[in-house]
Amino acid sequence: MTDSVYKVIEVIGSSATSWEDAAKVALDTVAASLEDLRIAEVVEQDMKIEGGKIAAYRTKIRVSFRYHAE
């Protein structure tokens, strides 16, 4: 195995449907602009409440990807 370096970022996705959809929104958005994604880990889940009802599900994910020196 060759030596490698990975960078880790956290992003938050939101969805009116579910935490799973919120995680997918976050990952799909990150995947559109980064290469060599390796791991996505759910860090936190919460809900936005409006008028006593759930307005949105939010999922924070930690994503790692291979770092390529410029």
PDB file of N, CA, C and O in Angstrom:
ATOM      1  N   MET A   1       0.834  -1.187   0.000  1.00  0.00           N
ATOM      2  CA  MET A   1       0.000   0.000   0.000  1.00  0.00           C
ATOM      3  C   MET A   1       0.876   1.245   0.000  1.00  0.00           C
ATOM      4  O   MET A   1       1.824   1.344   0.779  1.00  0.00           O
ATOM      5  N   THR A   2       0.560   2.185  -0.866  1.00  0.00           N
ATOM      6  CA  THR A   2       1.315   3.428  -0.896  1.00  0.00           C
ATOM      7  C   THR A   2       0.837   4.374   0.194  1.00  0.00           C
ATOM      8  O   THR A   2      -0.300   4.312   0.664  1.00  0.00           O
ATOM      9  N   ASP A   3       1.748   5.244   0.569  1.00  0.00           N
ATOM     10  CA  ASP A   3       1.376   6.256   1.550  1.00  0.00           C
ATOM     11  C   ASP A   3       0.366   7.206   0.934  1.00  0.00           C
ATOM     12  O   ASP A   3       0.474   7.547  -0.244  1.00  0.00           O
ATOM     13  N   SER A   4      -0.594   7.628   1.700  1.00  0.00           N
ATOM     14  CA  SER A   4      -1.579   8.586   1.219  1.00  0.00           C
ATOM     15  C   SER A   4      -2.040   9.477   2.349  1.00  0.00           C
ATOM     16  O   SER A   4      -1.871   9.172   3.530  1.00  0.00           O
ATOM     17  N   VAL A   5      -2.620  10.575   1.951  1.00  0.00           N
ATOM     18  CA  VAL A   5      -3.139  11.555   2.900  1.00  0.00           C
ATOM     19  C   VAL A   5      -4.589  11.823   2.542  1.00  0.00           C
ATOM     20  O   VAL A   5      -4.942  11.923   1.366  1.00  0.00           O
ATOM     21  N   TYR A   6      -5.422  11.936   3.557  1.00  0.00           N
ATOM     22  CA  TYR A   6      -6.840  12.206   3.352  1.00  0.00           C
ATOM     23  C   TYR A   6      -7.238  13.472   4.086  1.00  0.00           C
ATOM     24  O   TYR A   6      -6.748  13.750   5.180  1.00  0.00           O
ATOM     25  N   LYS A   7      -8.108  14.214   3.489  1.00  0.00           N
ATOM     26  CA  LYS A   7      -8.674  15.406   4.116  1.00  0.00           C
ATOM     27  C   LYS A   7     -10.083  15.057   4.567  1.00  0.00           C
ATOM     28  O   LYS A   7     -10.769  14.263   3.924  1.00  0.00           O
ATOM     29  N   VAL A   8     -10.513  15.653   5.677  1.00  0.00           N
ATOM     30  CA  VAL A   8     -11.840  15.392   6.217  1.00  0.00           C
ATOM     31  C   VAL A   8     -12.578  16.725   6.344  1.00  0.00           C
ATOM     32  O   VAL A   8     -12.040  17.699   6.871  1.00  0.00           O
ATOM     33  N   ILE A   9     -13.822  16.753   5.853  1.00  0.00           N
ATOM     34  CA  ILE A   9     -14.656  17.943   5.989  1.00  0.00           C
ATOM     35  C   ILE A   9     -16.003  17.535   6.575  1.00  0.00           C
ATOM     36  O   ILE A   9     -16.384  16.367   6.508  1.00  0.00           O
ATOM     37  N   GLU A  10     -16.714  18.486   7.142  1.00  0.00           N
ATOM     38  CA  GLU A  10     -18.070  18.248   7.624  1.00  0.00           C
ATOM     39  C   GLU A  10     -19.025  19.121   6.827  1.00  0.00           C
ATOM     40  O   GLU A  10     -18.762  20.299   6.586  1.00  0.00           O
ATOM     41  N   VAL A  11     -20.122  18.528   6.427  1.00  0.00           N
ATOM     42  CA  VAL A  11     -21.167  19.259   5.715  1.00  0.00           C
ATOM     43  C   VAL A  11     -22.522  18.859   6.296  1.00  0.00           C
ATOM     44  O   VAL A  11     -22.667  17.792   6.894  1.00  0.00           O
ATOM     45  N   ILE A  12     -23.506  19.729   6.110  1.00  0.00           N
ATOM     46  CA  ILE A  12     -24.855  19.469   6.609  1.00  0.00           C
ATOM     47  C   ILE A  12     -25.828  19.520   5.448  1.00  0.00           C
ATOM     48  O   ILE A  12     -25.871  20.500   4.703  1.00  0.00           O
ATOM     49  N   GLY A  13     -26.610  18.460   5.296  1.00  0.00           N
ATOM     50  CA  GLY A  13     -27.663  18.422   4.286  1.00  0.00           C
ATOM     51  C   GLY A  13     -29.014  18.510   4.960  1.00  0.00           C
ATOM     52  O   GLY A  13     -29.161  18.135   6.124  1.00  0.00           O
ATOM     53  N   SER A  14     -30.001  19.005   4.233  1.00  0.00           N
ATOM     54  CA  SER A  14     -31.344  19.068   4.809  1.00  0.00           C
ATOM     55  C   SER A  14     -32.361  18.511   3.824  1.00  0.00           C
ATOM     56  O   SER A  14     -32.151  18.518   2.611  1.00  0.00           O
ATOM     57  N   SER A  15     -33.463  18.030   4.376  1.00  0.00           N
ATOM     58  CA  SER A  15     -34.526  17.427   3.575  1.00  0.00           C
ATOM     59  C   SER A  15     -35.850  17.574   4.315  1.00  0.00           C
ATOM     60  O   SER A  15     -35.894  17.537   5.545  1.00  0.00           O
ATOM     61  N   ALA A  16     -36.895  17.736   3.574  1.00  0.00           N
ATOM     62  CA  ALA A  16     -38.235  17.774   4.181  1.00  0.00           C
ATOM     63  C   ALA A  16     -38.738  16.365   4.463  1.00  0.00           C
ATOM     64  O   ALA A  16     -39.754  16.199   5.138  1.00  0.00           O
ATOM     65  N   THR A  17     -38.042  15.344   3.955  1.00  0.00           N
ATOM     66  CA  THR A  17     -38.514  13.965   4.024  1.00  0.00           C
ATOM     67  C   THR A  17     -37.920  13.135   5.160  1.00  0.00           C
ATOM     68  O   THR A  17     -38.659  12.543   5.947  1.00  0.00           O
ATOM     69  N   SER A  18     -36.565  13.088   5.252  1.00  0.00           N
ATOM     70  CA  SER A  18     -35.940  12.194   6.225  1.00  0.00           C
ATOM     71  C   SER A  18     -34.472  12.541   6.445  1.00  0.00           C
ATOM     72  O   SER A  18     -33.871  13.296   5.681  1.00  0.00           O
ATOM     73  N   TRP A  19     -33.905  11.962   7.523  1.00  0.00           N
ATOM     74  CA  TRP A  19     -32.476  12.123   7.772  1.00  0.00           C
ATOM     75  C   TRP A  19     -31.660  11.446   6.672  1.00  0.00           C
ATOM     76  O   TRP A  19     -30.611  11.952   6.275  1.00  0.00           O
ATOM     77  N   GLU A  20     -32.134  10.316   6.188  1.00  0.00           N
ATOM     78  CA  GLU A  20     -31.425   9.614   5.115  1.00  0.00           C
ATOM     79  C   GLU A  20     -31.350  10.481   3.861  1.00  0.00           C
ATOM     80  O   GLU A  20     -30.297  10.573   3.230  1.00  0.00           O
ATOM     81  N   ASP A  21     -32.449  11.106   3.505  1.00  0.00           N
ATOM     82  CA  ASP A  21     -32.446  11.993   2.338  1.00  0.00           C
ATOM     83  C   ASP A  21     -31.534  13.192   2.574  1.00  0.00           C
ATOM     84  O   ASP A  21     -30.851  13.641   1.654  1.00  0.00           O
ATOM     85  N   ALA A  22     -31.519  13.709   3.788  1.00  0.00           N
ATOM     86  CA  ALA A  22     -30.643  14.832   4.106  1.00  0.00           C
ATOM     87  C   ALA A  22     -29.177  14.436   3.943  1.00  0.00           C
ATOM     88  O   ALA A  22     -28.384  15.219   3.419  1.00  0.00           O
ATOM     89  N   ALA A  23     -28.808  13.240   4.380  1.00  0.00           N
ATOM     90  CA  ALA A  23     -27.439  12.746   4.210  1.00  0.00           C
ATOM     91  C   ALA A  23     -27.110  12.584   2.733  1.00  0.00           C
ATOM     92  O   ALA A  23     -26.003  12.905   2.300  1.00  0.00           O
ATOM     93  N   LYS A  24     -28.070  12.087   1.959  1.00  0.00           N
ATOM     94  CA  LYS A  24     -27.854  11.901   0.521  1.00  0.00           C
ATOM     95  C   LYS A  24     -27.665  13.238  -0.179  1.00  0.00           C
ATOM     96  O   LYS A  24     -26.812  13.361  -1.058  1.00  0.00           O
ATOM     97  N   VAL A  25     -28.450  14.239   0.200  1.00  0.00           N
ATOM     98  CA  VAL A  25     -28.298  15.579  -0.377  1.00  0.00           C
ATOM     99  C   VAL A  25     -26.890  16.108  -0.107  1.00  0.00           C
ATOM    100  O   VAL A  25     -26.239  16.638  -1.007  1.00  0.00           O
ATOM    101  N   ALA A  26     -26.426  15.962   1.126  1.00  0.00           N
ATOM    102  CA  ALA A  26     -25.091  16.429   1.487  1.00  0.00           C
ATOM    103  C   ALA A  26     -24.018  15.701   0.688  1.00  0.00           C
ATOM    104  O   ALA A  26     -23.119  16.335   0.137  1.00  0.00           O
ATOM    105  N   LEU A  27     -24.104  14.383   0.622  1.00  0.00           N
ATOM    106  CA  LEU A  27     -23.098  13.603  -0.085  1.00  0.00           C
ATOM    107  C   LEU A  27     -23.128  13.864  -1.582  1.00  0.00           C
ATOM    108  O   LEU A  27     -22.072  14.015  -2.197  1.00  0.00           O
ATOM    109  N   ASP A  28     -24.305  13.921  -2.182  1.00  0.00           N
ATOM    110  CA  ASP A  28     -24.407  14.194  -3.616  1.00  0.00           C
ATOM    111  C   ASP A  28     -23.807  15.548  -3.970  1.00  0.00           C
ATOM    112  O   ASP A  28     -23.165  15.695  -5.010  1.00  0.00           O
ATOM    113  N   THR A  29     -24.015  16.530  -3.110  1.00  0.00           N
ATOM    114  CA  THR A  29     -23.473  17.867  -3.354  1.00  0.00           C
ATOM    115  C   THR A  29     -21.952  17.858  -3.276  1.00  0.00           C
ATOM    116  O   THR A  29     -21.278  18.436  -4.129  1.00  0.00           O
ATOM    117  N   VAL A  30     -21.412  17.201  -2.251  1.00  0.00           N
ATOM    118  CA  VAL A  30     -19.956  17.109  -2.107  1.00  0.00           C
ATOM    119  C   VAL A  30     -19.344  16.327  -3.264  1.00  0.00           C
ATOM    120  O   VAL A  30     -18.308  16.716  -3.803  1.00  0.00           O
ATOM    121  N   ALA A  31     -19.982  15.234  -3.642  1.00  0.00           N
ATOM    122  CA  ALA A  31     -19.449  14.375  -4.713  1.00  0.00           C
ATOM    123  C   ALA A  31     -19.377  15.103  -6.051  1.00  0.00           C
ATOM    124  O   ALA A  31     -18.578  14.736  -6.913  1.00  0.00           O
ATOM    125  N   ALA A  32     -20.196  16.121  -6.229  1.00  0.00           N
ATOM    126  CA  ALA A  32     -20.186  16.873  -7.485  1.00  0.00           C
ATOM    127  C   ALA A  32     -18.939  17.741  -7.626  1.00  0.00           C
ATOM    128  O   ALA A  32     -18.592  18.144  -8.736  1.00  0.00           O
ATOM    129  N   SER A  33     -18.259  18.036  -6.509  1.00  0.00           N
ATOM    130  CA  SER A  33     -17.108  18.937  -6.610  1.00  0.00           C
ATOM    131  C   SER A  33     -15.796  18.347  -6.082  1.00  0.00           C
ATOM    132  O   SER A  33     -14.748  18.979  -6.213  1.00  0.00           O
ATOM    133  N   LEU A  34     -15.832  17.157  -5.494  1.00  0.00           N
ATOM    134  CA  LEU A  34     -14.609  16.539  -4.978  1.00  0.00           C
ATOM    135  C   LEU A  34     -14.392  15.179  -5.618  1.00  0.00           C
ATOM    136  O   LEU A  34     -15.338  14.517  -6.048  1.00  0.00           O
ATOM    137  N   GLU A  35     -13.126  14.773  -5.675  1.00  0.00           N
ATOM    138  CA  GLU A  35     -12.784  13.467  -6.241  1.00  0.00           C
ATOM    139  C   GLU A  35     -12.248  12.545  -5.146  1.00  0.00           C
ATOM    140  O   GLU A  35     -11.836  13.000  -4.079  1.00  0.00           O
ATOM    141  N   ASP A  36     -12.261  11.272  -5.423  1.00  0.00           N
ATOM    142  CA  ASP A  36     -11.692  10.251  -4.536  1.00  0.00           C
ATOM    143  C   ASP A  36     -12.304  10.255  -3.139  1.00  0.00           C
ATOM    144  O   ASP A  36     -11.586  10.157  -2.144  1.00  0.00           O
ATOM    145  N   LEU A  37     -13.637  10.369  -3.063  1.00  0.00           N
ATOM    146  CA  LEU A  37     -14.305  10.265  -1.770  1.00  0.00           C
ATOM    147  C   LEU A  37     -14.070   8.868  -1.215  1.00  0.00           C
ATOM    148  O   LEU A  37     -14.070   7.892  -1.965  1.00  0.00           O
ATOM    149  N   ARG A  38     -13.869   8.767   0.094  1.00  0.00           N
ATOM    150  CA  ARG A  38     -13.562   7.478   0.698  1.00  0.00           C
ATOM    151  C   ARG A  38     -14.612   7.031   1.705  1.00  0.00           C
ATOM    152  O   ARG A  38     -15.166   5.939   1.578  1.00  0.00           O
ATOM    153  N   ILE A  39     -14.889   7.859   2.696  1.00  0.00           N
ATOM    154  CA  ILE A  39     -15.775   7.480   3.796  1.00  0.00           C
ATOM    155  C   ILE A  39     -16.723   8.634   4.084  1.00  0.00           C
ATOM    156  O   ILE A  39     -16.325   9.798   4.050  1.00  0.00           O
ATOM    157  N   ALA A  40     -17.978   8.305   4.369  1.00  0.00           N
ATOM    158  CA  ALA A  40     -18.939   9.293   4.863  1.00  0.00           C
ATOM    159  C   ALA A  40     -19.489   8.751   6.172  1.00  0.00           C
ATOM    160  O   ALA A  40     -19.959   7.615   6.232  1.00  0.00           O
ATOM    161  N   GLU A  41     -19.431   9.555   7.205  1.00  0.00           N
ATOM    162  CA  GLU A  41     -19.858   9.140   8.536  1.00  0.00           C
ATOM    163  C   GLU A  41     -20.919  10.121   9.044  1.00  0.00           C
ATOM    164  O   GLU A  41     -20.709  11.334   9.015  1.00  0.00           O
ATOM    165  N   VAL A  42     -22.036   9.605   9.499  1.00  0.00           N
ATOM    166  CA  VAL A  42     -23.057  10.467  10.083  1.00  0.00           C
ATOM    167  C   VAL A  42     -22.567  10.906  11.463  1.00  0.00           C
ATOM    168  O   VAL A  42     -22.263  10.079  12.322  1.00  0.00           O
ATOM    169  N   VAL A  43     -22.498  12.221  11.657  1.00  0.00           N
ATOM    170  CA  VAL A  43     -21.983  12.783  12.898  1.00  0.00           C
ATOM    171  C   VAL A  43     -23.117  13.221  13.818  1.00  0.00           C
ATOM    172  O   VAL A  43     -23.053  13.031  15.032  1.00  0.00           O
ATOM    173  N   GLU A  44     -24.155  13.809  13.226  1.00  0.00           N
ATOM    174  CA  GLU A  44     -25.228  14.378  14.034  1.00  0.00           C
ATOM    175  C   GLU A  44     -26.495  14.475  13.197  1.00  0.00           C
ATOM    176  O   GLU A  44     -26.434  14.686  11.986  1.00  0.00           O
ATOM    177  N   GLN A  45     -27.624  14.323  13.840  1.00  0.00           N
ATOM    178  CA  GLN A  45     -28.922  14.498  13.187  1.00  0.00           C
ATOM    179  C   GLN A  45     -29.768  15.416  14.050  1.00  0.00           C
ATOM    180  O   GLN A  45     -29.780  15.294  15.275  1.00  0.00           O
ATOM    181  N   ASP A  46     -30.473  16.335  13.410  1.00  0.00           N
ATOM    182  CA  ASP A  46     -31.402  17.175  14.150  1.00  0.00           C
ATOM    183  C   ASP A  46     -32.562  17.549  13.242  1.00  0.00           C
ATOM    184  O   ASP A  46     -32.588  17.197  12.063  1.00  0.00           O
ATOM    185  N   MET A  47     -33.513  18.266  13.807  1.00  0.00           N
ATOM    186  CA  MET A  47     -34.698  18.681  13.046  1.00  0.00           C
ATOM    187  C   MET A  47     -34.933  20.161  13.243  1.00  0.00           C
ATOM    188  O   MET A  47     -34.704  20.699  14.327  1.00  0.00           O
ATOM    189  N   LYS A  48     -35.385  20.811  12.202  1.00  0.00           N
ATOM    190  CA  LYS A  48     -35.819  22.201  12.296  1.00  0.00           C
ATOM    191  C   LYS A  48     -37.314  22.173  12.585  1.00  0.00           C
ATOM    192  O   LYS A  48     -38.076  21.494  11.898  1.00  0.00           O
ATOM    193  N   ILE A  49     -37.725  22.916  13.605  1.00  0.00           N
ATOM    194  CA  ILE A  49     -39.127  22.927  14.023  1.00  0.00           C
ATOM    195  C   ILE A  49     -39.735  24.290  13.698  1.00  0.00           C
ATOM    196  O   ILE A  49     -39.151  25.328  14.011  1.00  0.00           O
ATOM    197  N   GLU A  50     -40.889  24.280  13.081  1.00  0.00           N
ATOM    198  CA  GLU A  50     -41.638  25.508  12.810  1.00  0.00           C
ATOM    199  C   GLU A  50     -43.104  25.265  13.157  1.00  0.00           C
ATOM    200  O   GLU A  50     -43.706  24.299  12.689  1.00  0.00           O
ATOM    201  N   GLY A  51     -43.672  26.134  13.970  1.00  0.00           N
ATOM    202  CA  GLY A  51     -45.072  25.986  14.351  1.00  0.00           C
ATOM    203  C   GLY A  51     -45.370  24.676  15.051  1.00  0.00           C
ATOM    204  O   GLY A  51     -46.473  24.142  14.938  1.00  0.00           O
ATOM    205  N   GLY A  52     -44.384  24.155  15.779  1.00  0.00           N
ATOM    206  CA  GLY A  52     -44.577  22.916  16.507  1.00  0.00           C
ATOM    207  C   GLY A  52     -44.495  21.660  15.653  1.00  0.00           C
ATOM    208  O   GLY A  52     -44.757  20.559  16.140  1.00  0.00           O
ATOM    209  N   LYS A  53     -44.132  21.816  14.379  1.00  0.00           N
ATOM    210  CA  LYS A  53     -44.024  20.658  13.475  1.00  0.00           C
ATOM    211  C   LYS A  53     -42.633  20.610  12.841  1.00  0.00           C
ATOM    212  O   LYS A  53     -41.930  21.617  12.757  1.00  0.00           O
ATOM    213  N   ILE A  54     -42.265  19.425  12.405  1.00  0.00           N
ATOM    214  CA  ILE A  54     -40.971  19.252  11.749  1.00  0.00           C
ATOM    215  C   ILE A  54     -41.006  19.948  10.391  1.00  0.00           C
ATOM    216  O   ILE A  54     -41.833  19.630   9.536  1.00  0.00           O
ATOM    217  N   ALA A  55     -40.096  20.902  10.208  1.00  0.00           N
ATOM    218  CA  ALA A  55     -39.996  21.618   8.938  1.00  0.00           C
ATOM    219  C   ALA A  55     -38.898  21.022   8.063  1.00  0.00           C
ATOM    220  O   ALA A  55     -38.988  21.067   6.837  1.00  0.00           O
ATOM    221  N   ALA A  56     -37.856  20.461   8.692  1.00  0.00           N
ATOM    222  CA  ALA A  56     -36.758  19.870   7.926  1.00  0.00           C
ATOM    223  C   ALA A  56     -35.955  18.930   8.814  1.00  0.00           C
ATOM    224  O   ALA A  56     -35.810  19.148  10.017  1.00  0.00           O
ATOM    225  N   TYR A  57     -35.445  17.892   8.193  1.00  0.00           N
ATOM    226  CA  TYR A  57     -34.501  16.979   8.832  1.00  0.00           C
ATOM    227  C   TYR A  57     -33.116  17.421   8.384  1.00  0.00           C
ATOM    228  O   TYR A  57     -32.907  17.728   7.210  1.00  0.00           O
ATOM    229  N   ARG A  58     -32.163  17.453   9.324  1.00  0.00           N
ATOM    230  CA  ARG A  58     -30.803  17.850   8.983  1.00  0.00           C
ATOM    231  C   ARG A  58     -29.834  16.766   9.442  1.00  0.00           C
ATOM    232  O   ARG A  58     -29.937  16.246  10.553  1.00  0.00           O
ATOM    233  N   THR A  59     -28.901  16.442   8.573  1.00  0.00           N
ATOM    234  CA  THR A  59     -27.886  15.438   8.891  1.00  0.00           C
ATOM    235  C   THR A  59     -26.510  16.017   8.609  1.00  0.00           C
ATOM    236  O   THR A  59     -26.219  16.472   7.502  1.00  0.00           O
ATOM    237  N   LYS A  60     -25.665  15.989   9.646  1.00  0.00           N
ATOM    238  CA  LYS A  60     -24.275  16.422   9.474  1.00  0.00           C
ATOM    239  C   LYS A  60     -23.454  15.178   9.185  1.00  0.00           C
ATOM    240  O   LYS A  60     -23.533  14.189   9.913  1.00  0.00           O
ATOM    241  N   ILE A  61     -22.669  15.232   8.123  1.00  0.00           N
ATOM    242  CA  ILE A  61     -21.796  14.098   7.793  1.00  0.00           C
ATOM    243  C   ILE A  61     -20.341  14.572   7.724  1.00  0.00           C
ATOM    244  O   ILE A  61     -20.047  15.716   7.377  1.00  0.00           O
ATOM    245  N   ARG A  62     -19.466  13.663   8.063  1.00  0.00           N
ATOM    246  CA  ARG A  62     -18.026  13.875   7.936  1.00  0.00           C
ATOM    247  C   ARG A  62     -17.588  13.044   6.739  1.00  0.00           C
ATOM    248  O   ARG A  62     -17.827  11.838   6.692  1.00  0.00           O
ATOM    249  N   VAL A  63     -16.949  13.690   5.777  1.00  0.00           N
ATOM    250  CA  VAL A  63     -16.560  13.023   4.537  1.00  0.00           C
ATOM    251  C   VAL A  63     -15.049  13.105   4.380  1.00  0.00           C
ATOM    252  O   VAL A  63     -14.456  14.169   4.554  1.00  0.00           O
ATOM    253  N   SER A  64     -14.432  11.978   4.050  1.00  0.00           N
ATOM    254  CA  SER A  64     -12.995  11.995   3.784  1.00  0.00           C
ATOM    255  C   SER A  64     -12.751  11.737   2.305  1.00  0.00           C
ATOM    256  O   SER A  64     -13.483  10.999   1.645  1.00  0.00           O
ATOM    257  N   PHE A  65     -11.700  12.368   1.815  1.00  0.00           N
ATOM    258  CA  PHE A  65     -11.307  12.187   0.414  1.00  0.00           C
ATOM    259  C   PHE A  65      -9.804  12.286   0.315  1.00  0.00           C
ATOM    260  O   PHE A  65      -9.153  12.910   1.153  1.00  0.00           O
ATOM    261  N   ARG A  66      -9.260  11.667  -0.713  1.00  0.00           N
ATOM    262  CA  ARG A  66      -7.819  11.644  -0.894  1.00  0.00           C
ATOM    263  C   ARG A  66      -7.325  13.030  -1.256  1.00  0.00           C
ATOM    264  O   ARG A  66      -7.874  13.693  -2.137  1.00  0.00           O
ATOM    265  N   TYR A  67      -6.270  13.463  -0.555  1.00  0.00           N
ATOM    266  CA  TYR A  67      -5.671  14.761  -0.801  1.00  0.00           C
ATOM    267  C   TYR A  67      -4.656  14.627  -1.931  1.00  0.00           C
ATOM    268  O   TYR A  67      -3.773  13.770  -1.890  1.00  0.00           O
ATOM    269  N   HIS A  68      -4.793  15.481  -2.934  1.00  0.00           N
ATOM    270  CA  HIS A  68      -3.848  15.515  -4.058  1.00  0.00           C
ATOM    271  C   HIS A  68      -3.111  16.844  -4.019  1.00  0.00           C
ATOM    272  O   HIS A  68      -3.731  17.898  -4.164  1.00  0.00           O
ATOM    273  N   ALA A  69      -1.806  16.810  -3.825  1.00  0.00           N
ATOM    274  CA  ALA A  69      -1.020  18.050  -3.828  1.00  0.00           C
ATOM    275  C   ALA A  69      -1.092  18.680  -5.211  1.00  0.00           C
ATOM    276  O   ALA A  69      -1.085  17.991  -6.230  1.00  0.00           O
ATOM    277  N   GLU A  70      -1.159  19.990  -5.220  1.00  0.00           N
ATOM    278  CA  GLU A  70      -1.269  20.695  -6.520  1.00  0.00           C
ATOM    279  C   GLU A  70       0.038  20.765  -7.224  1.00  0.00           C
ATOM    280  O   GLU A  70       0.120  21.319  -8.320  1.00  0.00           O
TER     281      GLU A  70
END
